[in-house]
């Protein structure tokens, strides 16, 4: 089997509500999605997606994905997509770095490999838990009152897991954490996501002030060095997200005890192939995980669910998905969808969901 054609589509994904990060420092209203279609000489077609969370969140953006694919495509035509390690090496040699540009290619190849084997991707990867995974909401709000409103909106959709965005103001963050904890329901999974929004002193002040609540904080500071520097001075469990990009990051976090939880974002780390290695590092060191699509449609959400299904149930807290945040559906209700706040693994071979091609418009680039 050989890759014969790579088609690239660009789709704007408007958010249902304006979304704020870092205490209102960053605002997002539309996501720039890149959808990739890989065709083979044996008639199998795979689909992938790369949707960064805007252009100002981390070093990843939609036009960069499309430019990266243009650079890599000549090195991919003719390869067997089932040999995902060969495809990975070809991408890494032709374009060092730029992991976010490689993720949709990797996803589409896993989709083809699963179809060829007659197995869902999770089963092909050697996992395949059918336990429904809680979906983590994304509560981007500026005030305590708005935070309550957003959490209530998600609870009405069945969500029990919530990623509450904080950061940037010590007193406001302490008040918000205390308010959310006061309203916590039994069984809730709550992660306070700072998105790098604290300095070292701000992180210590907030985490010390709420220490008795035993909360979990994600990415409290800008870098792994910052998080490591304050680790001996607090007892709050920490999840690392934005600073978890490469396998080297994962091994350093595990070796040095920098965090107790990995937040694995598939688009950020380069796709399923690279994310699976991070999963194994985490499991070998007793580190739990959240699995996340960086953003995007049901394609990206379903990919995240496949990885989550390869993690033991007790080690996977939740899957963050974007489908309930956007107003565009490119797959007509198919794929892993919210059922009472949980995602259920598709039983179809491969990814388990393909888009309606007419919903994508004409491709912006075709390589053959």
C-alpha positions in Angstrom: 0.0 0.0 0.0 1.3 3.5 -0.9 0.2 7.1 -0.3 -0.8 8.5 -3.6 -2.5 11.8 -2.8 -2.7 14.2 0.2 -5.5 16.8 0.1 -5.6 19.7 2.6 -8.7 21.6 3.6 -9.1 24.7 5.7 -12.3 25.2 7.8 -13.2 28.0 10.2 -14.8 26.8 13.4 -16.7 29.6 15.2 -17.0 29.1 19.0 -20.5 29.1 20.5 -19.3 31.6 23.2 -16.3 33.9 23.3 -13.5 32.2 25.3 -11.0 33.7 27.6 -7.7 32.4 28.9 -5.3 33.7 31.6 -7.9 35.7 33.5 -9.1 37.5 30.3 -5.6 38.2 28.8 -6.4 36.2 25.7 -9.7 36.0 23.8 -10.7 33.5 21.2 -13.8 33.4 18.9 -12.9 31.3 15.8 -10.5 28.3 15.4 -8.6 27.7 12.2 -8.9 24.0 11.4 -6.8 22.0 8.9 -8.4 18.8 7.7 -6.2 16.3 5.8 -7.3 13.5 3.5 -4.7 10.8 2.6 -5.6 8.5 -0.3 -3.8 5.2 -1.2 -3.3 3.0 -4.2 -5.5 0.3 -2.5 -8.6 2.5 -2.2 -8.3 3.2 1.6 -8.7 6.8 2.7 -7.6 8.3 6.0 -8.5 11.6 7.6 -6.7 13.8 10.1 -7.1 17.1 11.7 -4.9 19.8 13.2 -6.6 22.7 15.0 -4.4 24.8 17.2 -6.2 26.9 19.9 -5.9 30.2 17.9 -2.6 31.8 17.0 -1.6 33.4 20.4 -1.9 30.5 22.8 1.3 28.6 22.0 3.8 28.4 19.1 1.3 26.7 16.7 -1.1 28.1 14.1 -3.3 27.0 11.3 -1.2 28.5 8.4 1.8 26.8 9.9 0.2 23.4 9.6 -0.5 23.9 6.0 2.9 25.2 5.2 4.5 22.3 7.1 2.4 19.8 5.1 3.6 21.5 1.8 7.2 20.9 2.9 6.7 17.3 4.0 4.4 16.0 1.3 7.1 15.1 -1.3 8.7 12.9 1.3 5.4 11.1 2.1 4.1 10.3 -1.3 4.9 6.6 -2.0 5.2 5.6 1.7 3.1 2.9 3.2 0.8 4.7 5.7 0.4 1.6 7.8 4.1 1.9 8.7 3.6 4.8 11.0 7.1 4.9 12.3 8.5 5.2 8.7 6.1 8.1 8.2 7.1 9.7 11.4 10.8 9.5 10.5 10.1 11.0 7.1 8.3 13.9 8.6 11.0 14.5 11.2 13.8 14.4 8.6 12.0 16.6 6.1 10.9 19.1 8.7 12.6 19.1 12.1 10.4 20.3 14.9 6.9 21.8 14.1 5.2 18.9 15.7 1.7 20.5 15.4 2.1 20.3 11.6 2.7 16.5 11.7 -0.2 15.5 13.9 -2.9 15.4 11.2 -0.7 13.3 8.9 -0.1 10.9 11.8 -3.8 10.7 12.5 -4.7 9.9 8.9 -2.1 7.2 8.7 -3.4 5.5 11.9 -6.9 5.8 10.4 -5.8 3.9 7.3 -3.8 1.3 9.4 -6.9 0.6 11.5 -9.1 0.2 8.5 -6.6 -2.1 6.8 -6.5 -4.3 10.0 -10.2 -4.1 10.6 -9.7 -2.6 14.1 -10.4 0.6 15.8 -7.2 2.6 16.3 -7.2 2.0 20.1 -7.4 -1.8 19.6 -4.6 -1.6 16.9 -2.5 0.3 19.5 -3.0 -2.6 21.9 -5.5 -0.9 24.3 -9.2 -0.5 23.6 -11.0 0.1 26.9 -14.7 0.6 26.4 -15.2 2.5 29.6 -16.8 5.8 28.6 -14.4 8.7 29.3 -15.7 11.8 31.1 -15.4 14.9 28.9 -13.6 17.8 30.6 -15.3 21.1 30.0 -13.3 24.2 29.3 -14.5 27.0 31.6 -12.9 30.2 30.2 -14.5 33.1 32.1 -13.3 36.3 33.7 -15.4 36.5 36.9 -16.7 34.2 39.6 -20.2 34.7 38.5 -19.4 33.9 34.8 -17.5 30.8 36.0 -20.6 29.5 37.8 -22.7 30.1 34.7 -20.4 28.2 32.4 -20.0 25.3 34.8 -23.8 25.1 35.2 -24.2 25.1 31.4 -21.9 22.2 31.1 -23.6 20.3 34.0 -26.8 20.6 32.1 -25.1 18.7 29.3 -24.0 15.9 31.7 -20.4 17.0 32.4 -18.8 15.9 35.6 -15.3 17.0 34.7 -14.3 20.7 34.4 -11.1 22.5 33.4 -11.5 25.9 35.1 -9.3 28.6 33.6 -7.6 30.9 36.2 -4.4 32.9 36.3 -3.0 36.5 36.4 -4.6 37.8 39.7 -3.9 36.2 43.0 -6.9 37.4 45.0 -9.3 36.7 42.1 -7.9 33.2 41.6 -8.2 32.3 45.3 -11.7 33.5 45.3 -12.6 31.6 42.2 -11.1 28.3 43.4 -12.9 28.6 46.8 -16.2 29.4 45.1 -15.9 26.5 42.7 -14.9 24.1 45.5 -17.9 25.3 47.5 -20.2 24.3 44.7 -18.4 21.0 43.8 -20.7 18.0 43.4 -19.7 14.5 44.6 -17.8 12.8 41.8 -16.7 16.0 40.1 -13.3 16.1 38.5 -12.0 19.6 38.6 -8.7 20.9 37.2 -7.6 24.5 37.7 -5.8 25.4 34.6 -3.5 28.4 34.8 -2.2 28.3 31.2 1.2 29.6 32.4 -0.5 32.7 33.9 1.3 32.9 37.2 4.8 34.0 38.1 6.6 31.9 40.7 5.5 34.0 43.6 1.9 34.2 42.4 1.8 30.4 42.1 3.1 29.9 45.6 0.7 32.4 47.1 -2.4 30.9 45.5 -1.5 27.2 46.0 -0.6 27.9 49.7 -3.9 29.8 50.2 -6.0 26.8 49.0 -3.8 24.0 50.1 -6.4 22.6 52.5 -8.8 22.1 49.6 -6.5 19.5 47.9 -7.1 20.9 44.4 -5.2 20.0 41.3 -3.5 22.8 39.3 -2.4 22.7 35.7 0.6 24.5 34.2 1.0 27.1 37.0 4.0 28.8 35.5 5.6 29.5 32.1 8.3 26.8 32.0 9.4 23.5 33.5 12.2 25.3 35.2 9.7 27.6 37.0 7.5 24.7 38.0 10.5 22.7 39.3 11.8 25.6 41.3 8.6 26.0 43.4 7.8 22.2 43.6 9.5 21.7 47.0 7.6 24.6 48.5 4.0 23.4 48.1 2.0 20.2 48.3 -0.5 20.9 45.5 -0.7 18.2 42.8 0.4 19.7 39.5 -0.5 18.7 35.9 1.9 19.8 33.1 0.3 20.7 29.8 1.9 23.5 27.7 5.4 22.5 28.8 4.8 18.9 27.7 5.8 18.9 24.1 8.5 16.4 23.5 9.5 13.0 24.8 12.4 14.7 26.5 10.0 16.9 28.4 8.1 13.8 29.5 11.2 12.0 30.7 12.5 15.1 32.6 9.1 15.6 34.3 9.1 12.0 35.4 12.7 11.8 36.5 12.7 15.1 38.4 9.3 14.7 40.0 8.1 18.0 38.5 4.4 17.0 38.2 2.0 14.3 39.2 -0.2 14.5 36.1 0.4 14.7 32.3 -2.0 16.7 30.1 -1.3 15.2 26.7 -2.5 17.3 23.9 -2.2 15.3 20.7 -1.8 18.2 18.2 0.9 19.8 20.4 3.0 16.6 20.7 2.8 15.5 17.1 0.0 12.9 17.1 -0.7 9.4 18.4 2.7 7.9 17.6 4.6 10.4 19.8 1.9 10.7 22.4 1.9 6.9 23.0 5.5 7.1 24.2 4.6 9.9 26.7 1.7 7.7 27.9 4.2 4.8 28.6 6.6 7.1 30.4 3.7 8.3 32.6 2.5 4.8 33.4 6.0 3.7 34.2 6.4 6.5 36.8 2.9 6.5 38.4 1.8 9.6 36.6 -1.9 10.0 35.8 -3.2 11.6 32.6 -5.7 13.9 31.0 -5.9 13.4 27.2 -6.9 16.4 25.0 -7.5 17.6 21.6 -5.9 21.0 21.3 -9.1 22.1 19.6 -11.2 21.2 16.7 -14.0 18.9 15.5 -15.2 15.5 16.3 -12.3 14.1 14.4 -9.8 15.5 16.9 -12.0 14.5 19.8 -12.2 11.0 18.6 -8.5 10.7 18.1 -8.0 11.8 21.7 -10.5 9.2 22.9 -8.6 6.4 21.1 -5.4 7.3 23.0 -7.4 7.6 26.3 -8.7 4.1 25.6 -5.2 2.7 25.7 -4.7 4.1 29.2 -5.9 2.0 32.2 -9.2 3.4 33.5 -7.8 4.4 36.9 -5.0 6.4 35.3 -7.0 8.5 32.9 -9.0 11.3 34.5 -10.9 12.7 31.5 -10.7 13.6 27.9 -11.0 17.2 26.9 -13.1 17.7 23.7 -14.1 20.7 21.7 -17.2 19.6 19.9 -19.6 21.2 22.4 -17.8 24.6 22.0 -18.0 25.0 18.3 -21.0 25.8 16.0 -19.9 23.8 12.9 -20.3 20.0 12.5 -18.4 18.5 9.6 -19.4 14.9 10.3 -23.2 15.1 10.6 -23.5 13.9 14.2 -21.2 10.8 13.7 -18.2 9.9 15.7 -17.6 10.1 19.5 -20.3 12.4 20.8 -21.3 13.7 24.2 -23.6 11.2 25.9 -24.3 12.3 29.4 -21.0 14.0 29.6 -19.0 11.0 28.4 -17.4 9.9 25.1 -17.8 6.3 23.9 -15.2 4.6 21.7 -16.4 4.0 18.1 -16.4 0.3 17.0 -15.7 1.0 13.4 -12.2 0.3 12.0 -9.7 3.1 12.0 -10.6 6.5 13.5 -14.3 5.6 13.4 -15.5 8.9 11.9 -14.9 10.6 8.5 -16.1 14.1 7.6 -18.7 15.0 5.0 -16.4 16.2 2.2 -18.9 18.6 0.9 -18.9 20.4 4.2 -15.2 21.1 3.8 -15.3 23.0 0.5 -12.6 22.7 -2.0 -9.1 21.7 -0.9 -6.6 24.5 -0.5 -3.8 22.2 -1.6 -3.4 18.8 -3.2 -0.1 16.8 -3.4 0.3 13.7 -5.5 
